[in-house]
């Protein structure tokens, strides 16, 4: 039997006292040599593990920032979000991977995490900058039992989950630029892309994948490409601290599981509306709606229970703006 590093790390992390080598052997059905090898691997990865004769092993400290299968899995306390977990150092796109796993029959909640993407995707076919060692890219696979016309709201469910997790982990004030960009100090730190596959008749969802890219530990504005330097930032730049990416993924998945289950109860955003509105940066503010049918300006009054942005136009008429191909900007800038 192959020793699961994630399981051993989980046991060490959740134990207040020493864990004996015999206990590890018995619990996982492996030899003392196999346990010793895993402990040494963890030490090489930067975990400080104390070994005391006749007492066993105790985890003293984890690396400040390590993104790995075992680190993420050992932290998760979810029921289904991320319970099946794939971690890769590099991939083309976590959304593409998650769609492949969906086709291969992987379950609801399967999550793909990457340290680097070589073909990251944003809305409308834009490329998403995806360097290694500093950011977080992940996609969660969902197999919901509701109609396809409800799926667009899942993007807003994830946006709320991400903003809540960022605030928990960093203590920064994070806000949502409708529908799903996350901003800190009016600069973007998170992008998302939701994709859906339906039956040929388009009456049932086969799967939905929600991809999230977070600018976590980029150290300076100069590291961003010229074209996004004025509108982008990172959690590290804004907080002045290095952020543990595995902890951030843990918190996002935990918040998403909770918020998704609230959404499932009503199949609209009524149970999440107040929380979402409280984080919405462009509420009761002048906005410019970039609609392919024609741009217009108005006052944003937040969202309705189906996730549309309620905009009062200059002539007093009310428009419910569906995300789709529409973008909303502040009157004098990105927010």
VOGUZA-171866 format. One record per residue (C-alpha): x, y, z; residue in three letters; residue number from 1; chain. Coordinates in steps of 0.05 Angstrom, whole numbers, plus 5000, padded with zeros to 4 digits. Each point is the difference from the previous one (the first is absolute). Example, Ala and Ser with C-alpha at 12.3 -4.5 7.8 and 13.67 -1.06 7.14 Angstrom:
pt u:5246; v:4910; w:5156; vose:ALA; kolse:1; pavex:A $
pt u:5027; v:5069; w:4987; vose:SER; kolse:2; pavex:A $
//
This chain:
pt u:5000; v:5000; w:5000; vose:UNK; kolse:1; pavex:A $
pt u:5026; v:5069; w:4981; vose:UNK; kolse:2; pavex:A $
pt u:5007; v:5047; w:5059; vose:UNK; kolse:3; pavex:A $
pt u:4957; v:5062; w:4991; vose:UNK; kolse:4; pavex:A $
pt u:5040; v:5061; w:5020; vose:UNK; kolse:5; pavex:A $
pt u:4936; v:5041; w:5005; vose:UNK; kolse:6; pavex:A $
pt u:4971; v:4952; w:5052; vose:UNK; kolse:7; pavex:A $
pt u:5062; v:5000; w:5043; vose:UNK; kolse:8; pavex:A $
pt u:5006; v:5076; w:4996; vose:UNK; kolse:9; pavex:A $
pt u:4926; v:5007; w:5018; vose:UNK; kolse:10; pavex:A $
pt u:5009; v:4956; w:5062; vose:UNK; kolse:11; pavex:A $
pt u:5061; v:5039; w:5022; vose:UNK; kolse:12; pavex:A $
pt u:4966; v:5066; w:4988; vose:UNK; kolse:13; pavex:A $
pt u:4937; v:4981; w:5039; vose:UNK; kolse:14; pavex:A $
pt u:5037; v:4969; w:5059; vose:UNK; kolse:15; pavex:A $
pt u:5014; v:5042; w:5062; vose:UNK; kolse:16; pavex:A $
pt u:5053; v:4950; w:5023; vose:UNK; kolse:17; pavex:A $
pt u:5052; v:4953; w:4971; vose:UNK; kolse:18; pavex:A $
pt u:4976; v:4946; w:4951; vose:UNK; kolse:19; pavex:A $
pt u:5038; v:4935; w:5008; vose:UNK; kolse:20; pavex:A $
pt u:5032; v:4965; w:4941; vose:UNK; kolse:21; pavex:A $
pt u:4960; v:4937; w:5019; vose:UNK; kolse:22; pavex:A $
pt u:4935; v:5039; w:4998; vose:UNK; kolse:23; pavex:A $
pt u:5016; v:5025; w:4930; vose:UNK; kolse:24; pavex:A $
pt u:5018; v:4929; w:4978; vose:UNK; kolse:25; pavex:A $
pt u:4936; v:4971; w:5029; vose:UNK; kolse:26; pavex:A $
pt u:4954; v:5055; w:4974; vose:UNK; kolse:27; pavex:A $
pt u:5026; v:4999; w:4929; vose:UNK; kolse:28; pavex:A $
pt u:5021; v:4928; w:4995; vose:UNK; kolse:29; pavex:A $
pt u:5072; v:5015; w:4981; vose:UNK; kolse:30; pavex:A $
pt u:5070; v:4984; w:5026; vose:UNK; kolse:31; pavex:A $
pt u:5042; v:5043; w:5046; vose:UNK; kolse:32; pavex:A $
pt u:5048; v:5009; w:4942; vose:UNK; kolse:33; pavex:A $
pt u:4944; v:5029; w:4957; vose:UNK; kolse:34; pavex:A $
pt u:4980; v:5048; w:5056; vose:UNK; kolse:35; pavex:A $
pt u:5072; v:5021; w:5009; vose:UNK; kolse:36; pavex:A $
pt u:5006; v:5015; w:4925; vose:UNK; kolse:37; pavex:A $
pt u:4938; v:5044; w:5001; vose:UNK; kolse:38; pavex:A $
pt u:5023; v:5038; w:5062; vose:UNK; kolse:39; pavex:A $
pt u:5067; v:5013; w:4965; vose:UNK; kolse:40; pavex:A $
pt u:4964; v:5023; w:4937; vose:UNK; kolse:41; pavex:A $
pt u:4959; v:5049; w:5041; vose:UNK; kolse:42; pavex:A $
pt u:5063; v:5026; w:5034; vose:UNK; kolse:43; pavex:A $
pt u:5032; v:5011; w:4932; vose:UNK; kolse:44; pavex:A $
pt u:4940; v:5040; w:4979; vose:UNK; kolse:45; pavex:A $
pt u:5010; v:5047; w:5059; vose:UNK; kolse:46; pavex:A $
pt u:4955; v:4971; w:5055; vose:UNK; kolse:47; pavex:A $
pt u:5032; v:5002; w:5069; vose:UNK; kolse:48; pavex:A $
pt u:4984; v:4932; w:5030; vose:UNK; kolse:49; pavex:A $
pt u:5028; v:4981; w:5068; vose:UNK; kolse:50; pavex:A $
pt u:5019; v:4926; w:5009; vose:UNK; kolse:51; pavex:A $
pt u:5006; v:4975; w:5071; vose:UNK; kolse:52; pavex:A $
pt u:5019; v:4929; w:5019; vose:UNK; kolse:53; pavex:A $
pt u:4942; v:4961; w:5032; vose:UNK; kolse:54; pavex:A $
pt u:4953; v:5060; w:4987; vose:UNK; kolse:55; pavex:A $
pt u:4997; v:5005; w:4925; vose:UNK; kolse:56; pavex:A $
pt u:4991; v:5060; w:4954; vose:UNK; kolse:57; pavex:A $
pt u:4971; v:5069; w:5010; vose:UNK; kolse:58; pavex:A $
pt u:4989; v:5055; w:4948; vose:UNK; kolse:59; pavex:A $
pt u:5031; v:5064; w:5027; vose:UNK; kolse:60; pavex:A $
pt u:4993; v:5046; w:4940; vose:UNK; kolse:61; pavex:A $
pt u:4979; v:5000; w:4927; vose:UNK; kolse:62; pavex:A $
pt u:5035; v:5039; w:4945; vose:UNK; kolse:63; pavex:A $
pt u:4977; v:5072; w:4993; vose:UNK; kolse:64; pavex:A $
pt u:4973; v:4986; w:4930; vose:UNK; kolse:65; pavex:A $
pt u:4998; v:4932; w:4969; vose:UNK; kolse:66; pavex:A $
pt u:4950; v:4978; w:4947; vose:UNK; kolse:67; pavex:A $
pt u:4996; v:4924; w:4993; vose:UNK; kolse:68; pavex:A $
pt u:4951; v:4943; w:4999; vose:UNK; kolse:69; pavex:A $
pt u:5015; v:4979; w:5072; vose:UNK; kolse:70; pavex:A $
pt u:5000; v:5071; w:5028; vose:UNK; kolse:71; pavex:A $
pt u:4932; v:5017; w:4971; vose:UNK; kolse:72; pavex:A $
pt u:4968; v:4932; w:5015; vose:UNK; kolse:73; pavex:A $
pt u:5025; v:5000; w:5072; vose:UNK; kolse:74; pavex:A $
pt u:4966; v:5066; w:5013; vose:UNK; kolse:75; pavex:A $
pt u:4932; v:4989; w:4968; vose:UNK; kolse:76; pavex:A $
pt u:4941; v:4989; w:5047; vose:UNK; kolse:77; pavex:A $
pt u:4947; v:4999; w:4945; vose:UNK; kolse:78; pavex:A $
pt u:4948; v:4947; w:4986; vose:UNK; kolse:79; pavex:A $
pt u:5007; v:4999; w:4923; vose:UNK; kolse:80; pavex:A $
pt u:5036; v:5062; w:4975; vose:UNK; kolse:81; pavex:A $
pt u:5071; v:4978; w:4983; vose:UNK; kolse:82; pavex:A $
pt u:4991; v:4930; w:5030; vose:UNK; kolse:83; pavex:A $
pt u:5025; v:4974; w:4934; vose:UNK; kolse:84; pavex:A $
pt u:5061; v:5043; w:4988; vose:UNK; kolse:85; pavex:A $
pt u:5050; v:5005; w:4943; vose:UNK; kolse:86; pavex:A $
pt u:5062; v:5042; w:5009; vose:UNK; kolse:87; pavex:A $
pt u:5049; v:5015; w:4943; vose:UNK; kolse:88; pavex:A $
pt u:5061; v:5044; w:4998; vose:UNK; kolse:89; pavex:A $
pt u:4983; v:5022; w:4929; vose:UNK; kolse:90; pavex:A $
pt u:4942; v:4991; w:4953; vose:UNK; kolse:91; pavex:A $
pt u:4969; v:5034; w:4940; vose:UNK; kolse:92; pavex:A $
pt u:4935; v:5019; w:5034; vose:UNK; kolse:93; pavex:A $
pt u:4967; v:4973; w:5063; vose:UNK; kolse:94; pavex:A $
pt u:4933; v:5011; w:4967; vose:UNK; kolse:95; pavex:A $
pt u:5021; v:4955; w:4942; vose:UNK; kolse:96; pavex:A $
pt u:5025; v:4947; w:5049; vose:UNK; kolse:97; pavex:A $
pt u:4936; v:5002; w:5041; vose:UNK; kolse:98; pavex:A $
pt u:4957; v:4992; w:4937; vose:UNK; kolse:99; pavex:A $
pt u:5041; v:4938; w:4981; vose:UNK; kolse:100; pavex:A $
pt u:4991; v:4971; w:5070; vose:UNK; kolse:101; pavex:A $
pt u:4925; v:5014; w:4994; vose:UNK; kolse:102; pavex:A $
pt u:4997; v:4961; w:4935; vose:UNK; kolse:103; pavex:A $
pt u:5038; v:4943; w:5035; vose:UNK; kolse:104; pavex:A $
pt u:4948; v:4996; w:5054; vose:UNK; kolse:105; pavex:A $
pt u:5032; v:5036; w:5059; vose:UNK; kolse:106; pavex:A $
pt u:4951; v:5022; w:5054; vose:UNK; kolse:107; pavex:A $
pt u:4968; v:5066; w:5019; vose:UNK; kolse:108; pavex:A $
pt u:5049; v:5042; w:5039; vose:UNK; kolse:109; pavex:A $
pt u:5063; v:4974; w:4965; vose:UNK; kolse:110; pavex:A $
pt u:5052; v:5056; w:5002; vose:UNK; kolse:111; pavex:A $
pt u:5061; v:5012; w:4957; vose:UNK; kolse:112; pavex:A $
pt u:5055; v:5045; w:5029; vose:UNK; kolse:113; pavex:A $
pt u:5061; v:5024; w:4962; vose:UNK; kolse:114; pavex:A $
pt u:5061; v:5040; w:5018; vose:UNK; kolse:115; pavex:A $
pt u:5006; v:5024; w:4928; vose:UNK; kolse:116; pavex:A $
pt u:4956; v:5003; w:4938; vose:UNK; kolse:117; pavex:A $
pt u:5030; v:5005; w:4930; vose:UNK; kolse:118; pavex:A $
pt u:4933; v:5013; w:4966; vose:UNK; kolse:119; pavex:A $
pt u:4957; v:5033; w:5053; vose:UNK; kolse:120; pavex:A $
pt u:4934; v:5028; w:4975; vose:UNK; kolse:121; pavex:A $
pt u:4959; v:5060; w:5019; vose:UNK; kolse:122; pavex:A $
pt u:4932; v:5026; w:4977; vose:UNK; kolse:123; pavex:A $
pt u:4990; v:5011; w:4925; vose:UNK; kolse:124; pavex:A $
pt u:5061; v:4958; w:4982; vose:UNK; kolse:125; pavex:A $
pt u:5050; v:5045; w:5035; vose:UNK; kolse:126; pavex:A $
pt u:5064; v:4968; w:5025; vose:UNK; kolse:127; pavex:A $
pt u:5010; v:4999; w:5076; vose:UNK; kolse:128; pavex:A $
pt u:5071; v:5013; w:5022; vose:UNK; kolse:129; pavex:A $
pt u:5022; v:4939; w:5040; vose:UNK; kolse:130; pavex:A $
pt u:5072; v:5001; w:5026; vose:UNK; kolse:131; pavex:A $
pt u:5027; v:4946; w:5047; vose:UNK; kolse:132; pavex:A $
pt u:5016; v:5002; w:5074; vose:UNK; kolse:133; pavex:A $
pt u:4958; v:5060; w:5021; vose:UNK; kolse:134; pavex:A $
pt u:4927; v:4994; w:4981; vose:UNK; kolse:135; pavex:A $
pt u:4942; v:4952; w:5006; vose:UNK; kolse:136; pavex:A $
pt u:4961; v:4969; w:4943; vose:UNK; kolse:137; pavex:A $
pt u:4945; v:4949; w:5012; vose:UNK; kolse:138; pavex:A $
pt u:4936; v:4973; w:4969; vose:UNK; kolse:139; pavex:A $
pt u:4943; v:4965; w:5035; vose:UNK; kolse:140; pavex:A $
pt u:4956; v:4951; w:4962; vose:UNK; kolse:141; pavex:A $
pt u:4926; v:5001; w:5015; vose:UNK; kolse:142; pavex:A $
pt u:4946; v:4951; w:4978; vose:UNK; kolse:143; pavex:A $
pt u:4936; v:5037; w:5021; vose:UNK; kolse:144; pavex:A $
pt u:4930; v:4973; w:4996; vose:UNK; kolse:145; pavex:A $
pt u:4966; v:5063; w:4975; vose:UNK; kolse:146; pavex:A $
pt u:4983; v:5034; w:4935; vose:UNK; kolse:147; pavex:A $
pt u:5055; v:5032; w:4957; vose:UNK; kolse:148; pavex:A $
pt u:4969; v:5069; w:5007; vose:UNK; kolse:149; pavex:A $
pt u:5021; v:5000; w:5074; vose:UNK; kolse:150; pavex:A $
pt u:5073; v:4987; w:4987; vose:UNK; kolse:151; pavex:A $
pt u:5022; v:5072; w:4988; vose:UNK; kolse:152; pavex:A $
pt u:4985; v:5015; w:5074; vose:UNK; kolse:153; pavex:A $
pt u:5055; v:4952; w:5021; vose:UNK; kolse:154; pavex:A $
pt u:5051; v:5051; w:4978; vose:UNK; kolse:155; pavex:A $
pt u:4971; v:5049; w:5051; vose:UNK; kolse:156; pavex:A $
pt u:4999; v:4946; w:5053; vose:UNK; kolse:157; pavex:A $
pt u:5075; v:4989; w:4988; vose:UNK; kolse:158; pavex:A $
pt u:5013; v:5075; w:5000; vose:UNK; kolse:159; pavex:A $
pt u:4969; v:5007; w:5068; vose:UNK; kolse:160; pavex:A $
pt u:5039; v:4940; w:5026; vose:UNK; kolse:161; pavex:A $
pt u:5066; v:5027; w:4975; vose:UNK; kolse:162; pavex:A $
pt u:4990; v:5069; w:5029; vose:UNK; kolse:163; pavex:A $
pt u:4980; v:4971; w:5068; vose:UNK; kolse:164; pavex:A $
pt u:5061; v:4954; w:5000; vose:UNK; kolse:165; pavex:A $
pt u:5048; v:5057; w:4982; vose:UNK; kolse:166; pavex:A $
pt u:4973; v:5041; w:5058; vose:UNK; kolse:167; pavex:A $
pt u:5007; v:4941; w:5048; vose:UNK; kolse:168; pavex:A $
pt u:5072; v:4984; w:4979; vose:UNK; kolse:169; pavex:A $
pt u:5029; v:5069; w:4988; vose:UNK; kolse:170; pavex:A $
pt u:4955; v:5048; w:5040; vose:UNK; kolse:171; pavex:A $
pt u:4999; v:5044; w:4938; vose:UNK; kolse:172; pavex:A $
pt u:4934; v:5032; w:4978; vose:UNK; kolse:173; pavex:A $
pt u:4982; v:4963; w:4936; vose:UNK; kolse:174; pavex:A $
pt u:4943; v:5020; w:4954; vose:UNK; kolse:175; pavex:A $
pt u:4963; v:4972; w:4940; vose:UNK; kolse:176; pavex:A $
pt u:4996; v:5038; w:4935; vose:UNK; kolse:177; pavex:A $
pt u:4938; v:4969; w:4970; vose:UNK; kolse:178; pavex:A $
pt u:4993; v:4946; w:4981; vose:UNK; kolse:179; pavex:A $
pt u:5064; v:4964; w:5022; vose:UNK; kolse:180; pavex:A $
pt u:5064; v:5042; w:5000; vose:UNK; kolse:181; pavex:A $
pt u:5029; v:5006; w:5070; vose:UNK; kolse:182; pavex:A $
pt u:5034; v:5066; w:5015; vose:UNK; kolse:183; pavex:A $
pt u:5041; v:5028; w:5057; vose:UNK; kolse:184; pavex:A $
pt u:5010; v:5075; w:5003; vose:UNK; kolse:185; pavex:A $
pt u:4965; v:5004; w:4932; vose:UNK; kolse:186; pavex:A $
pt u:5050; v:4954; w:4966; vose:UNK; kolse:187; pavex:A $
pt u:4986; v:4930; w:4975; vose:UNK; kolse:188; pavex:A $
pt u:5030; v:4941; w:5038; vose:UNK; kolse:189; pavex:A $
pt u:4956; v:4943; w:4975; vose:UNK; kolse:190; pavex:A $
pt u:4971; v:4977; w:4933; vose:UNK; kolse:191; pavex:A $
pt u:4950; v:4944; w:4988; vose:UNK; kolse:192; pavex:A $
pt u:4974; v:4960; w:4942; vose:UNK; kolse:193; pavex:A $
pt u:4938; v:4956; w:5003; vose:UNK; kolse:194; pavex:A $
pt u:4987; v:4950; w:4944; vose:UNK; kolse:195; pavex:A $
pt u:4942; v:4952; w:4992; vose:UNK; kolse:196; pavex:A $
pt u:4985; v:4937; w:4960; vose:UNK; kolse:197; pavex:A $
pt u:4928; v:4980; w:4988; vose:UNK; kolse:198; pavex:A $
pt u:4964; v:4942; w:4966; vose:UNK; kolse:199; pavex:A $
pt u:4989; v:5009; w:4925; vose:UNK; kolse:200; pavex:A $
pt u:4928; v:5024; w:5013; vose:UNK; kolse:201; pavex:A $
pt u:5029; v:5052; w:5048; vose:UNK; kolse:202; pavex:A $
pt u:4949; v:4981; w:5053; vose:UNK; kolse:203; pavex:A $
pt u:5048; v:4968; w:5051; vose:UNK; kolse:204; pavex:A $
pt u:5068; v:5018; w:5027; vose:UNK; kolse:205; pavex:A $
pt u:5054; v:4948; w:4991; vose:UNK; kolse:206; pavex:A $
pt u:5050; v:5040; w:5040; vose:UNK; kolse:207; pavex:A $
pt u:5024; v:5070; w:5018; vose:UNK; kolse:208; pavex:A $
pt u:5071; v:5020; w:5013; vose:UNK; kolse:209; pavex:A $
pt u:5017; v:5064; w:5038; vose:UNK; kolse:210; pavex:A $
pt u:5072; v:5023; w:4993; vose:UNK; kolse:211; pavex:A $
pt u:5033; v:5050; w:5046; vose:UNK; kolse:212; pavex:A $
pt u:5067; v:5035; w:4994; vose:UNK; kolse:213; pavex:A $
pt u:5025; v:5041; w:5059; vose:UNK; kolse:214; pavex:A $
pt u:5059; v:5048; w:4999; vose:UNK; kolse:215; pavex:A $
pt u:5029; v:4980; w:5067; vose:UNK; kolse:216; pavex:A $
pt u:5074; v:5012; w:5011; vose:UNK; kolse:217; pavex:A $
pt u:5021; v:5044; w:4942; vose:UNK; kolse:218; pavex:A $
pt u:5048; v:5048; w:5034; vose:UNK; kolse:219; pavex:A $
pt u:4996; v:5064; w:4960; vose:UNK; kolse:220; pavex:A $
pt u:4957; v:5034; w:4948; vose:UNK; kolse:221; pavex:A $
pt u:5059; v:4998; w:4951; vose:UNK; kolse:222; pavex:A $
pt u:4991; v:4924; w:4995; vose:UNK; kolse:223; pavex:A $
pt u:4933; v:5008; w:4965; vose:UNK; kolse:224; pavex:A $
pt u:4997; v:5008; w:4924; vose:UNK; kolse:225; pavex:A $
pt u:4996; v:5072; w:4977; vose:UNK; kolse:226; pavex:A $
pt u:4928; v:4994; w:4975; vose:UNK; kolse:227; pavex:A $
pt u:4971; v:4982; w:5069; vose:UNK; kolse:228; pavex:A $
pt u:5049; v:5036; w:5046; vose:UNK; kolse:229; pavex:A $
pt u:4951; v:5057; w:5016; vose:UNK; kolse:230; pavex:A $
pt u:4941; v:4954; w:5016; vose:UNK; kolse:231; pavex:A $
pt u:5033; v:4939; w:5033; vose:UNK; kolse:232; pavex:A $
pt u:5031; v:4986; w:5067; vose:UNK; kolse:233; pavex:A $
pt u:5015; v:4941; w:5047; vose:UNK; kolse:234; pavex:A $
pt u:4982; v:4981; w:5071; vose:UNK; kolse:235; pavex:A $
pt u:5073; v:5006; w:5020; vose:UNK; kolse:236; pavex:A $
pt u:5007; v:5070; w:4971; vose:UNK; kolse:237; pavex:A $
pt u:4937; v:5024; w:5036; vose:UNK; kolse:238; pavex:A $
pt u:5012; v:4965; w:5067; vose:UNK; kolse:239; pavex:A $
pt u:5076; v:5006; w:5002; vose:UNK; kolse:240; pavex:A $
pt u:5003; v:4926; w:5021; vose:UNK; kolse:241; pavex:A $
pt u:5014; v:4934; w:4966; vose:UNK; kolse:242; pavex:A $
pt u:4936; v:4959; w:4996; vose:UNK; kolse:243; pavex:A $
pt u:4996; v:4925; w:5009; vose:UNK; kolse:244; pavex:A $
pt u:4967; v:4977; w:4935; vose:UNK; kolse:245; pavex:A $
pt u:4977; v:4933; w:5026; vose:UNK; kolse:246; pavex:A $
pt u:4964; v:5034; w:5058; vose:UNK; kolse:247; pavex:A $
pt u:4966; v:5046; w:4950; vose:UNK; kolse:248; pavex:A $
pt u:4977; v:4942; w:4957; vose:UNK; kolse:249; pavex:A $
pt u:4975; v:4965; w:5063; vose:UNK; kolse:250; pavex:A $
pt u:4959; v:5060; w:5021; vose:UNK; kolse:251; pavex:A $
pt u:4971; v:5012; w:4930; vose:UNK; kolse:252; pavex:A $
pt u:4977; v:4927; w:4993; vose:UNK; kolse:253; pavex:A $
pt u:4970; v:5000; w:5070; vose:UNK; kolse:254; pavex:A $
pt u:4962; v:5065; w:4988; vose:UNK; kolse:255; pavex:A $
pt u:4978; v:4976; w:4930; vose:UNK; kolse:256; pavex:A $
pt u:4972; v:4935; w:5028; vose:UNK; kolse:257; pavex:A $
pt u:4959; v:5038; w:5051; vose:UNK; kolse:258; pavex:A $
pt u:4975; v:5052; w:4950; vose:UNK; kolse:259; pavex:A $
pt u:4985; v:4949; w:4946; vose:UNK; kolse:260; pavex:A $
pt u:4957; v:4961; w:5048; vose:UNK; kolse:261; pavex:A $
pt u:4961; v:5063; w:5018; vose:UNK; kolse:262; pavex:A $
pt u:4991; v:5013; w:4925; vose:UNK; kolse:263; pavex:A $
pt u:4975; v:4929; w:4989; vose:UNK; kolse:264; pavex:A $
pt u:4944; v:5011; w:5051; vose:UNK; kolse:265; pavex:A $
pt u:4966; v:5054; w:4958; vose:UNK; kolse:266; pavex:A $
pt u:5036; v:4996; w:4932; vose:UNK; kolse:267; pavex:A $
pt u:5008; v:5076; w:5002; vose:UNK; kolse:268; pavex:A $
pt u:5042; v:5049; w:5039; vose:UNK; kolse:269; pavex:A $
pt u:4948; v:5019; w:5052; vose:UNK; kolse:270; pavex:A $
pt u:5039; v:4966; w:5056; vose:UNK; kolse:271; pavex:A $
pt u:5065; v:5033; w:4980; vose:UNK; kolse:272; pavex:A $
pt u:4974; v:5068; w:4977; vose:UNK; kolse:273; pavex:A $
pt u:5016; v:5041; w:5061; vose:UNK; kolse:274; pavex:A $
pt u:5071; v:4972; w:5005; vose:UNK; kolse:275; pavex:A $
pt u:5013; v:5011; w:4926; vose:UNK; kolse:276; pavex:A $
pt u:4972; v:5071; w:5001; vose:UNK; kolse:277; pavex:A $
pt u:5042; v:5018; w:5061; vose:UNK; kolse:278; pavex:A $
pt u:5063; v:4986; w:4959; vose:UNK; kolse:279; pavex:A $
pt u:4976; v:5031; w:4934; vose:UNK; kolse:280; pavex:A $
pt u:5046; v:5058; w:4981; vose:UNK; kolse:281; pavex:A $
pt u:4955; v:5030; w:4947; vose:UNK; kolse:282; pavex:A $
pt u:4935; v:5007; w:5039; vose:UNK; kolse:283; pavex:A $
pt u:4964; v:5067; w:5002; vose:UNK; kolse:284; pavex:A $
pt u:5055; v:5026; w:4954; vose:UNK; kolse:285; pavex:A $
pt u:5002; v:5026; w:4929; vose:UNK; kolse:286; pavex:A $
pt u:5018; v:4946; w:4950; vose:UNK; kolse:287; pavex:A $
pt u:5010; v:4994; w:4926; vose:UNK; kolse:288; pavex:A $
pt u:4969; v:4937; w:4970; vose:UNK; kolse:289; pavex:A $
pt u:5039; v:4976; w:4940; vose:UNK; kolse:290; pavex:A $
pt u:4945; v:4963; w:4963; vose:UNK; kolse:291; pavex:A $
pt u:5013; v:4977; w:4928; vose:UNK; kolse:292; pavex:A $
pt u:4931; v:5029; w:4984; vose:UNK; kolse:293; pavex:A $
pt u:5022; v:5068; w:5024; vose:UNK; kolse:294; pavex:A $
pt u:5036; v:5031; w:5059; vose:UNK; kolse:295; pavex:A $
pt u:4962; v:5039; w:5053; vose:UNK; kolse:296; pavex:A $
pt u:5012; v:5029; w:5069; vose:UNK; kolse:297; pavex:A $
pt u:4958; v:4996; w:5063; vose:UNK; kolse:298; pavex:A $
pt u:4999; v:4987; w:5075; vose:UNK; kolse:299; pavex:A $
pt u:5012; v:4929; w:5024; vose:UNK; kolse:300; pavex:A $
pt u:4952; v:4977; w:5054; vose:UNK; kolse:301; pavex:A $
pt u:5032; v:4932; w:5014; vose:UNK; kolse:302; pavex:A $
pt u:4976; v:4932; w:4976; vose:UNK; kolse:303; pavex:A $
pt u:4934; v:4964; w:4999; vose:UNK; kolse:304; pavex:A $
pt u:4990; v:4928; w:5023; vose:UNK; kolse:305; pavex:A $
pt u:5021; v:4972; w:4932; vose:UNK; kolse:306; pavex:A $
pt u:5066; v:5038; w:5001; vose:UNK; kolse:307; pavex:A $
pt u:4982; v:5054; w:4950; vose:UNK; kolse:308; pavex:A $
pt u:5026; v:5071; w:5013; vose:UNK; kolse:309; pavex:A $
pt u:4943; v:5049; w:5011; vose:UNK; kolse:310; pavex:A $
pt u:5017; v:5065; w:4963; vose:UNK; kolse:311; pavex:A $
pt u:4959; v:5063; w:4999; vose:UNK; kolse:312; pavex:A $
pt u:5012; v:5035; w:4934; vose:UNK; kolse:313; pavex:A $
pt u:5004; v:5076; w:4994; vose:UNK; kolse:314; pavex:A $
pt u:4927; v:5002; w:4975; vose:UNK; kolse:315; pavex:A $
pt u:4977; v:4966; w:5064; vose:UNK; kolse:316; pavex:A $
pt u:4986; v:4932; w:4968; vose:UNK; kolse:317; pavex:A $
pt u:5026; v:4937; w:5036; vose:UNK; kolse:318; pavex:A $
pt u:5041; v:4948; w:4963; vose:UNK; kolse:319; pavex:A $
pt u:5019; v:4932; w:5027; vose:UNK; kolse:320; pavex:A $
pt u:5069; v:4987; w:4970; vose:UNK; kolse:321; pavex:A $
pt u:5018; v:4927; w:4986; vose:UNK; kolse:322; pavex:A $
pt u:5075; v:4987; w:5003; vose:UNK; kolse:323; pavex:A $
pt u:5009; v:4961; w:4935; vose:UNK; kolse:324; pavex:A $
pt u:5039; v:5044; w:4952; vose:UNK; kolse:325; pavex:A $
pt u:4987; v:5064; w:5039; vose:UNK; kolse:326; pavex:A $
pt u:5053; v:5035; w:5041; vose:UNK; kolse:327; pavex:A $
pt u:4990; v:5054; w:5052; vose:UNK; kolse:328; pavex:A $
pt u:5052; v:5053; w:5016; vose:UNK; kolse:329; pavex:A $
pt u:5003; v:5058; w:5048; vose:UNK; kolse:330; pavex:A $
pt u:4986; v:5065; w:4965; vose:UNK; kolse:331; pavex:A $
pt u:5073; v:5023; w:5008; vose:UNK; kolse:332; pavex:A $
pt u:5038; v:4935; w:5000; vose:UNK; kolse:333; pavex:A $
pt u:5001; v:4924; w:5010; vose:UNK; kolse:334; pavex:A $
pt u:4958; v:5003; w:5064; vose:UNK; kolse:335; pavex:A $
//
